[in-house]
Structures are given as structure tokens and as C-alpha cells.
Amino acid sequence: MRLKVDQKNDALYLRLDESAIVDSEEIKPGVILDYDAKENVVGIEILGLSHRMPIEKMKSVQIETA
């Protein structure tokens, strides 16, 4: 799993799996899901990140596992 914040494009991308992306769908304005050949979600992109959360909060990431 990879998490990337692209400040230049004001986007966050979460890659769940390294499978080839065969389709993408914008499910809400600025929220895009990437799918593999089996229609599994393998990536999530959020555009306009700076409008969704303050830049200060982007500097720290909290990861929780159960």
C-alpha cells in the first residue's frame, strides 16, 4: 500500500494494490476510484485536497492497524 500527497496537483492518492488499472470512476466530485480487471478497487484519488483539509494536517499521517 502506498500513500502519496501531490502538492503540485493538490491531490492525495492511496494505492491499495499494484494490479494494472483498467478503469476509473469519479464517484463524487474530486473523488476517483481506480479498478483492476476483476473490478476490485486498487486506488483512490482525492483532488482539491487543500480545500478538504488544512495544509498543517497534511504534514502528519496517523496509521492505525488492528
Phi and psi restraints in degrees (range 20) as a CNS / XPLOR table:
assign (resid 1 and name C) (resid 2 and name N)
       (resid 2 and name CA) (resid 2 and name C) 1.0 -129.7 20.0 2
assign (resid 2 and name N) (resid 2 and name CA)
       (resid 2 and name C) (resid 3 and name N) 1.0 143.2 20.0 2
assign (resid 2 and name C) (resid 3 and name N)
       (resid 3 and name CA) (resid 3 and name C) 1.0 -125.2 20.0 2
assign (resid 3 and name N) (resid 3 and name CA)
       (resid 3 and name C) (resid 4 and name N) 1.0 126.8 20.0 2
assign (resid 3 and name C) (resid 4 and name N)
       (resid 4 and name CA) (resid 4 and name C) 1.0 -131.5 20.0 2
assign (resid 4 and name N) (resid 4 and name CA)
       (resid 4 and name C) (resid 5 and name N) 1.0 130.2 20.0 2
assign (resid 4 and name C) (resid 5 and name N)
       (resid 5 and name CA) (resid 5 and name C) 1.0 -105.3 20.0 2
assign (resid 5 and name N) (resid 5 and name CA)
       (resid 5 and name C) (resid 6 and name N) 1.0 120.8 20.0 2
assign (resid 5 and name C) (resid 6 and name N)
       (resid 6 and name CA) (resid 6 and name C) 1.0 -106.1 20.0 2
assign (resid 6 and name N) (resid 6 and name CA)
       (resid 6 and name C) (resid 7 and name N) 1.0 96.5 20.0 2
assign (resid 6 and name C) (resid 7 and name N)
       (resid 7 and name CA) (resid 7 and name C) 1.0 -67.6 20.0 2
assign (resid 7 and name N) (resid 7 and name CA)
       (resid 7 and name C) (resid 8 and name N) 1.0 -34.4 20.0 2
assign (resid 7 and name C) (resid 8 and name N)
       (resid 8 and name CA) (resid 8 and name C) 1.0 -60.9 20.0 2
assign (resid 8 and name N) (resid 8 and name CA)
       (resid 8 and name C) (resid 9 and name N) 1.0 -43.0 20.0 2
assign (resid 8 and name C) (resid 9 and name N)
       (resid 9 and name CA) (resid 9 and name C) 1.0 -97.7 20.0 2
assign (resid 9 and name N) (resid 9 and name CA)
       (resid 9 and name C) (resid 10 and name N) 1.0 3.4 20.0 2
assign (resid 9 and name C) (resid 10 and name N)
       (resid 10 and name CA) (resid 10 and name C) 1.0 54.8 20.0 2
assign (resid 10 and name N) (resid 10 and name CA)
       (resid 10 and name C) (resid 11 and name N) 1.0 51.7 20.0 2
assign (resid 10 and name C) (resid 11 and name N)
       (resid 11 and name CA) (resid 11 and name C) 1.0 -140.1 20.0 2
assign (resid 11 and name N) (resid 11 and name CA)
       (resid 11 and name C) (resid 12 and name N) 1.0 155.9 20.0 2
assign (resid 11 and name C) (resid 12 and name N)
       (resid 12 and name CA) (resid 12 and name C) 1.0 -121.2 20.0 2
assign (resid 12 and name N) (resid 12 and name CA)
       (resid 12 and name C) (resid 13 and name N) 1.0 136.3 20.0 2
assign (resid 12 and name C) (resid 13 and name N)
       (resid 13 and name CA) (resid 13 and name C) 1.0 -129.7 20.0 2
assign (resid 13 and name N) (resid 13 and name CA)
       (resid 13 and name C) (resid 14 and name N) 1.0 126.5 20.0 2
assign (resid 13 and name C) (resid 14 and name N)
       (resid 14 and name CA) (resid 14 and name C) 1.0 -112.2 20.0 2
assign (resid 14 and name N) (resid 14 and name CA)
       (resid 14 and name C) (resid 15 and name N) 1.0 115.2 20.0 2
assign (resid 14 and name C) (resid 15 and name N)
       (resid 15 and name CA) (resid 15 and name C) 1.0 -102.4 20.0 2
assign (resid 15 and name N) (resid 15 and name CA)
       (resid 15 and name C) (resid 16 and name N) 1.0 116.1 20.0 2
assign (resid 15 and name C) (resid 16 and name N)
       (resid 16 and name CA) (resid 16 and name C) 1.0 -86.5 20.0 2
assign (resid 16 and name N) (resid 16 and name CA)
       (resid 16 and name C) (resid 17 and name N) 1.0 -28.7 20.0 2
assign (resid 16 and name C) (resid 17 and name N)
       (resid 17 and name CA) (resid 17 and name C) 1.0 -151.9 20.0 2
assign (resid 17 and name N) (resid 17 and name CA)
       (resid 17 and name C) (resid 18 and name N) 1.0 150.8 20.0 2
assign (resid 17 and name C) (resid 18 and name N)
       (resid 18 and name CA) (resid 18 and name C) 1.0 -92.0 20.0 2
assign (resid 18 and name N) (resid 18 and name CA)
       (resid 18 and name C) (resid 19 and name N) 1.0 13.5 20.0 2
assign (resid 18 and name C) (resid 19 and name N)
       (resid 19 and name CA) (resid 19 and name C) 1.0 -61.6 20.0 2
assign (resid 19 and name N) (resid 19 and name CA)
       (resid 19 and name C) (resid 20 and name N) 1.0 154.0 20.0 2
assign (resid 19 and name C) (resid 20 and name N)
       (resid 20 and name CA) (resid 20 and name C) 1.0 -64.1 20.0 2
assign (resid 20 and name N) (resid 20 and name CA)
       (resid 20 and name C) (resid 21 and name N) 1.0 138.2 20.0 2
assign (resid 20 and name C) (resid 21 and name N)
       (resid 21 and name CA) (resid 21 and name C) 1.0 -86.0 20.0 2
assign (resid 21 and name N) (resid 21 and name CA)
       (resid 21 and name C) (resid 22 and name N) 1.0 123.7 20.0 2
assign (resid 21 and name C) (resid 22 and name N)
       (resid 22 and name CA) (resid 22 and name C) 1.0 -112.2 20.0 2
assign (resid 22 and name N) (resid 22 and name CA)
       (resid 22 and name C) (resid 23 and name N) 1.0 -14.2 20.0 2
assign (resid 22 and name C) (resid 23 and name N)
       (resid 23 and name CA) (resid 23 and name C) 1.0 -156.6 20.0 2
assign (resid 23 and name N) (resid 23 and name CA)
       (resid 23 and name C) (resid 24 and name N) 1.0 153.2 20.0 2
assign (resid 23 and name C) (resid 24 and name N)
       (resid 24 and name CA) (resid 24 and name C) 1.0 -136.2 20.0 2
assign (resid 24 and name N) (resid 24 and name CA)
       (resid 24 and name C) (resid 25 and name N) 1.0 149.5 20.0 2
assign (resid 24 and name C) (resid 25 and name N)
       (resid 25 and name CA) (resid 25 and name C) 1.0 -143.0 20.0 2
assign (resid 25 and name N) (resid 25 and name CA)
       (resid 25 and name C) (resid 26 and name N) 1.0 129.0 20.0 2
assign (resid 25 and name C) (resid 26 and name N)
       (resid 26 and name CA) (resid 26 and name C) 1.0 -85.6 20.0 2
assign (resid 26 and name N) (resid 26 and name CA)
       (resid 26 and name C) (resid 27 and name N) 1.0 106.8 20.0 2
assign (resid 26 and name C) (resid 27 and name N)
       (resid 27 and name CA) (resid 27 and name C) 1.0 -85.5 20.0 2
assign (resid 27 and name N) (resid 27 and name CA)
       (resid 27 and name C) (resid 28 and name N) 1.0 -24.4 20.0 2
assign (resid 27 and name C) (resid 28 and name N)
       (resid 28 and name CA) (resid 28 and name C) 1.0 -146.5 20.0 2
assign (resid 28 and name N) (resid 28 and name CA)
       (resid 28 and name C) (resid 29 and name N) 1.0 159.8 20.0 2
assign (resid 28 and name C) (resid 29 and name N)
       (resid 29 and name CA) (resid 29 and name C) 1.0 -54.5 20.0 2
assign (resid 29 and name N) (resid 29 and name CA)
       (resid 29 and name C) (resid 30 and name N) 1.0 119.5 20.0 2
assign (resid 29 and name C) (resid 30 and name N)
       (resid 30 and name CA) (resid 30 and name C) 1.0 82.0 20.0 2
assign (resid 30 and name N) (resid 30 and name CA)
       (resid 30 and name C) (resid 31 and name N) 1.0 6.0 20.0 2
assign (resid 30 and name C) (resid 31 and name N)
       (resid 31 and name CA) (resid 31 and name C) 1.0 -121.8 20.0 2
assign (resid 31 and name N) (resid 31 and name CA)
       (resid 31 and name C) (resid 32 and name N) 1.0 114.6 20.0 2
assign (resid 31 and name C) (resid 32 and name N)
       (resid 32 and name CA) (resid 32 and name C) 1.0 -120.9 20.0 2
assign (resid 32 and name N) (resid 32 and name CA)
       (resid 32 and name C) (resid 33 and name N) 1.0 131.2 20.0 2
assign (resid 32 and name C) (resid 33 and name N)
       (resid 33 and name CA) (resid 33 and name C) 1.0 -104.3 20.0 2
assign (resid 33 and name N) (resid 33 and name CA)
       (resid 33 and name C) (resid 34 and name N) 1.0 136.8 20.0 2
assign (resid 33 and name C) (resid 34 and name N)
       (resid 34 and name CA) (resid 34 and name C) 1.0 -105.8 20.0 2
assign (resid 34 and name N) (resid 34 and name CA)
       (resid 34 and name C) (resid 35 and name N) 1.0 137.8 20.0 2
assign (resid 34 and name C) (resid 35 and name N)
       (resid 35 and name CA) (resid 35 and name C) 1.0 -119.4 20.0 2
assign (resid 35 and name N) (resid 35 and name CA)
       (resid 35 and name C) (resid 36 and name N) 1.0 150.2 20.0 2
assign (resid 35 and name C) (resid 36 and name N)
       (resid 36 and name CA) (resid 36 and name C) 1.0 -92.2 20.0 2
assign (resid 36 and name N) (resid 36 and name CA)
       (resid 36 and name C) (resid 37 and name N) 1.0 -173.9 20.0 2
assign (resid 36 and name C) (resid 37 and name N)
       (resid 37 and name CA) (resid 37 and name C) 1.0 -64.2 20.0 2
assign (resid 37 and name N) (resid 37 and name CA)
       (resid 37 and name C) (resid 38 and name N) 1.0 -23.2 20.0 2
assign (resid 37 and name C) (resid 38 and name N)
       (resid 38 and name CA) (resid 38 and name C) 1.0 -94.7 20.0 2
assign (resid 38 and name N) (resid 38 and name CA)
       (resid 38 and name C) (resid 39 and name N) 1.0 11.5 20.0 2
assign (resid 38 and name C) (resid 39 and name N)
       (resid 39 and name CA) (resid 39 and name C) 1.0 67.1 20.0 2
assign (resid 39 and name N) (resid 39 and name CA)
       (resid 39 and name C) (resid 40 and name N) 1.0 23.6 20.0 2
assign (resid 39 and name C) (resid 40 and name N)
       (resid 40 and name CA) (resid 40 and name C) 1.0 -85.6 20.0 2
assign (resid 40 and name N) (resid 40 and name CA)
       (resid 40 and name C) (resid 41 and name N) 1.0 142.7 20.0 2
assign (resid 40 and name C) (resid 41 and name N)
       (resid 41 and name CA) (resid 41 and name C) 1.0 -72.5 20.0 2
assign (resid 41 and name N) (resid 41 and name CA)
       (resid 41 and name C) (resid 42 and name N) 1.0 124.0 20.0 2
assign (resid 41 and name C) (resid 42 and name N)
       (resid 42 and name CA) (resid 42 and name C) 1.0 -118.4 20.0 2
assign (resid 42 and name N) (resid 42 and name CA)
       (resid 42 and name C) (resid 43 and name N) 1.0 -7.4 20.0 2
assign (resid 42 and name C) (resid 43 and name N)
       (resid 43 and name CA) (resid 43 and name C) 1.0 -157.4 20.0 2
assign (resid 43 and name N) (resid 43 and name CA)
       (resid 43 and name C) (resid 44 and name N) 1.0 149.9 20.0 2
assign (resid 43 and name C) (resid 44 and name N)
       (resid 44 and name CA) (resid 44 and name C) 1.0 -133.5 20.0 2
assign (resid 44 and name N) (resid 44 and name CA)
       (resid 44 and name C) (resid 45 and name N) 1.0 125.0 20.0 2
assign (resid 44 and name C) (resid 45 and name N)
       (resid 45 and name CA) (resid 45 and name C) 1.0 -118.0 20.0 2
assign (resid 45 and name N) (resid 45 and name CA)
       (resid 45 and name C) (resid 46 and name N) 1.0 134.7 20.0 2
assign (resid 45 and name C) (resid 46 and name N)
       (resid 46 and name CA) (resid 46 and name C) 1.0 -120.8 20.0 2
assign (resid 46 and name N) (resid 46 and name CA)
       (resid 46 and name C) (resid 47 and name N) 1.0 117.4 20.0 2
assign (resid 46 and name C) (resid 47 and name N)
       (resid 47 and name CA) (resid 47 and name C) 1.0 -94.8 20.0 2
assign (resid 47 and name N) (resid 47 and name CA)
       (resid 47 and name C) (resid 48 and name N) 1.0 158.9 20.0 2
assign (resid 47 and name C) (resid 48 and name N)
       (resid 48 and name CA) (resid 48 and name C) 1.0 65.8 20.0 2
assign (resid 48 and name N) (resid 48 and name CA)
       (resid 48 and name C) (resid 49 and name N) 1.0 38.8 20.0 2
assign (resid 48 and name C) (resid 49 and name N)
       (resid 49 and name CA) (resid 49 and name C) 1.0 -58.6 20.0 2
assign (resid 49 and name N) (resid 49 and name CA)
       (resid 49 and name C) (resid 50 and name N) 1.0 -40.0 20.0 2
assign (resid 49 and name C) (resid 50 and name N)
       (resid 50 and name CA) (resid 50 and name C) 1.0 -65.3 20.0 2
assign (resid 50 and name N) (resid 50 and name CA)
       (resid 50 and name C) (resid 51 and name N) 1.0 -20.6 20.0 2
assign (resid 50 and name C) (resid 51 and name N)
       (resid 51 and name CA) (resid 51 and name C) 1.0 -86.0 20.0 2
assign (resid 51 and name N) (resid 51 and name CA)
       (resid 51 and name C) (resid 52 and name N) 1.0 -13.8 20.0 2
assign (resid 51 and name C) (resid 52 and name N)
       (resid 52 and name CA) (resid 52 and name C) 1.0 -98.0 20.0 2
assign (resid 52 and name N) (resid 52 and name CA)
       (resid 52 and name C) (resid 53 and name N) 1.0 -24.3 20.0 2
assign (resid 52 and name C) (resid 53 and name N)
       (resid 53 and name CA) (resid 53 and name C) 1.0 -154.2 20.0 2
assign (resid 53 and name N) (resid 53 and name CA)
       (resid 53 and name C) (resid 54 and name N) 1.0 150.2 20.0 2
assign (resid 53 and name C) (resid 54 and name N)
       (resid 54 and name CA) (resid 54 and name C) 1.0 -64.2 20.0 2
assign (resid 54 and name N) (resid 54 and name CA)
       (resid 54 and name C) (resid 55 and name N) 1.0 145.5 20.0 2
assign (resid 54 and name C) (resid 55 and name N)
       (resid 55 and name CA) (resid 55 and name C) 1.0 -57.7 20.0 2
assign (resid 55 and name N) (resid 55 and name CA)
       (resid 55 and name C) (resid 56 and name N) 1.0 -33.2 20.0 2
assign (resid 55 and name C) (resid 56 and name N)
       (resid 56 and name CA) (resid 56 and name C) 1.0 -60.6 20.0 2
assign (resid 56 and name N) (resid 56 and name CA)
       (resid 56 and name C) (resid 57 and name N) 1.0 -35.9 20.0 2
assign (resid 56 and name C) (resid 57 and name N)
       (resid 57 and name CA) (resid 57 and name C) 1.0 -74.6 20.0 2
assign (resid 57 and name N) (resid 57 and name CA)
       (resid 57 and name C) (resid 58 and name N) 1.0 -19.8 20.0 2
assign (resid 57 and name C) (resid 58 and name N)
       (resid 58 and name CA) (resid 58 and name C) 1.0 -75.0 20.0 2
assign (resid 58 and name N) (resid 58 and name CA)
       (resid 58 and name C) (resid 59 and name N) 1.0 -15.5 20.0 2
assign (resid 58 and name C) (resid 59 and name N)
       (resid 59 and name CA) (resid 59 and name C) 1.0 -79.6 20.0 2
assign (resid 59 and name N) (resid 59 and name CA)
       (resid 59 and name C) (resid 60 and name N) 1.0 -13.0 20.0 2
assign (resid 59 and name C) (resid 60 and name N)
       (resid 60 and name CA) (resid 60 and name C) 1.0 -129.2 20.0 2
assign (resid 60 and name N) (resid 60 and name CA)
       (resid 60 and name C) (resid 61 and name N) 1.0 138.5 20.0 2
assign (resid 60 and name C) (resid 61 and name N)
       (resid 61 and name CA) (resid 61 and name C) 1.0 -122.9 20.0 2
assign (resid 61 and name N) (resid 61 and name CA)
       (resid 61 and name C) (resid 62 and name N) 1.0 133.1 20.0 2
assign (resid 61 and name C) (resid 62 and name N)
       (resid 62 and name CA) (resid 62 and name C) 1.0 -112.3 20.0 2
assign (resid 62 and name N) (resid 62 and name CA)
       (resid 62 and name C) (resid 63 and name N) 1.0 123.6 20.0 2
assign (resid 62 and name C) (resid 63 and name N)
       (resid 63 and name CA) (resid 63 and name C) 1.0 -112.0 20.0 2
assign (resid 63 and name N) (resid 63 and name CA)
       (resid 63 and name C) (resid 64 and name N) 1.0 127.2 20.0 2
assign (resid 63 and name C) (resid 64 and name N)
       (resid 64 and name CA) (resid 64 and name C) 1.0 -115.5 20.0 2
assign (resid 64 and name N) (resid 64 and name CA)
       (resid 64 and name C) (resid 65 and name N) 1.0 134.2 20.0 2
assign (resid 64 and name C) (resid 65 and name N)
       (resid 65 and name CA) (resid 65 and name C) 1.0 -126.4 20.0 2
assign (resid 65 and name N) (resid 65 and name CA)
       (resid 65 and name C) (resid 66 and name N) 1.0 148.0 20.0 2
